Amino acid sequence: MTTPGPSISPTLRYRDAGAAIKFLHDAFGFEKAVVIPGENGTIAHAELRYGNGMVMLGSAVEDADYGRIAQPPGGSAAYVVVEDADAHHNRAKAAGAEIVYPPTDQEYGSRDYAARDPEGNLWSFGTYRPTLND
């Protein structure tokens, strides 16, 4: 039986999607779910999981239909819930992530930090977990 994925999944484009997949795994702990190779060493589509969330990504191909309408690589941002922001930060830093905001306690009870991946996307990680209230 398959479990439906999240209702919203950030989608990112990378100049070197293969390197991005490796970095996101090594630094942030994402796991490969699907990787579909494209032409000339590109990644046509990939899905990476973290907890019950997912990001989709692929190689930036400017002359493709989506490439003509999408924002340039490196301009995205995402928030990821982690159990231990300090341990996650230490892993990311050890893997070479650019830490742009150190682990900090927030007034609303979260402990957060932020990092950039090698192509400039901003990743925020914290213990705050939004809820869906009816």
C-alpha positions in Angstrom: 0.0 0.0 0.0 1.3 3.4 -0.8 0.9 6.4 1.4 -0.2 9.7 -0.2 2.4 12.4 -0.1 2.1 15.8 1.3 -0.4 18.2 -0.2 2.3 20.9 -0.8 5.8 20.1 -1.9 8.4 22.8 -2.6 10.0 22.4 -6.0 13.5 23.6 -6.6 15.7 23.9 -9.7 19.4 23.3 -9.6 22.2 23.9 -12.1 23.8 20.6 -10.8 20.9 18.6 -9.5 23.0 15.5 -9.0 25.4 17.4 -6.7 22.3 19.0 -4.9 20.8 15.6 -4.2 24.1 14.4 -2.6 24.4 17.7 -0.6 20.8 17.6 0.6 21.4 14.0 1.8 24.8 14.6 3.4 24.1 17.9 5.0 20.4 17.9 5.8 19.4 14.2 5.9 17.1 14.0 3.0 16.5 10.5 1.5 16.1 9.8 -2.2 12.6 8.5 -3.1 12.7 9.0 -6.8 15.4 10.1 -9.2 14.7 10.2 -12.9 17.7 10.9 -15.1 17.3 13.4 -18.0 19.4 13.9 -21.0 23.1 14.8 -20.9 23.6 13.9 -17.3 20.7 16.1 -16.0 18.0 15.1 -13.5 14.6 15.3 -15.1 12.8 14.8 -11.8 13.7 13.8 -8.2 11.7 13.5 -5.0 13.6 13.7 -1.7 11.9 12.8 1.6 12.4 14.2 5.1 10.0 12.9 7.8 6.5 13.0 6.3 7.5 15.9 3.9 9.1 16.0 0.5 10.8 18.3 -1.9 10.9 17.8 -5.6 13.8 19.0 -7.7 15.4 18.8 -11.1 18.0 20.2 -13.3 17.5 23.8 -14.5 17.0 23.5 -18.3 16.3 27.0 -19.5 15.0 26.1 -22.9 12.4 23.6 -21.5 8.8 24.8 -21.0 9.1 25.0 -17.2 12.5 26.6 -17.4 11.0 29.5 -19.3 8.5 30.3 -16.5 10.3 29.2 -13.4 12.4 31.4 -11.1 16.1 31.1 -11.6 18.0 28.4 -9.6 19.0 29.4 -6.1 16.1 31.7 -5.2 13.9 29.3 -3.3 13.3 28.9 0.5 11.8 26.1 2.6 11.2 25.3 6.2 11.8 21.8 7.6 10.7 20.6 11.0 13.5 18.8 12.9 13.5 17.2 16.3 16.9 18.6 17.4 17.9 21.8 15.8 21.4 21.8 17.3 22.2 18.3 16.2 20.8 19.0 12.7 22.9 22.3 12.6 26.0 20.4 13.5 25.5 17.9 10.8 24.8 20.6 8.2 27.9 22.6 9.3 30.1 19.5 9.2 28.9 18.8 5.6 29.8 22.3 4.5 26.5 24.1 4.6 26.7 27.9 4.8 25.1 28.7 8.1 23.4 32.1 7.8 21.5 32.0 11.1 22.8 30.0 14.1 20.5 27.9 16.3 18.4 30.4 18.2 15.5 30.1 20.7 12.4 31.9 19.4 9.7 33.7 21.4 7.1 31.3 20.2 9.0 28.2 21.5 10.9 27.0 18.5 14.6 26.5 18.2 15.6 27.4 14.6 18.6 27.9 12.4 19.0 28.6 8.7 21.5 27.6 6.0 22.1 28.0 2.3 22.8 25.1 0.0 25.7 25.5 -2.5 23.4 27.0 -5.1 21.9 29.7 -2.8 18.6 28.2 -1.7 17.7 29.1 1.9 16.7 26.3 4.2 15.3 27.0 7.6 15.2 24.2 10.2 13.4 24.3 13.5 11.4 22.5 16.1 8.2 24.5 15.5 5.6 22.2 13.9 2.6 23.9 12.4 -0.7 22.2 12.9 -3.8 22.0 10.7 -6.7 23.3 12.7 -10.2 22.9 11.5 
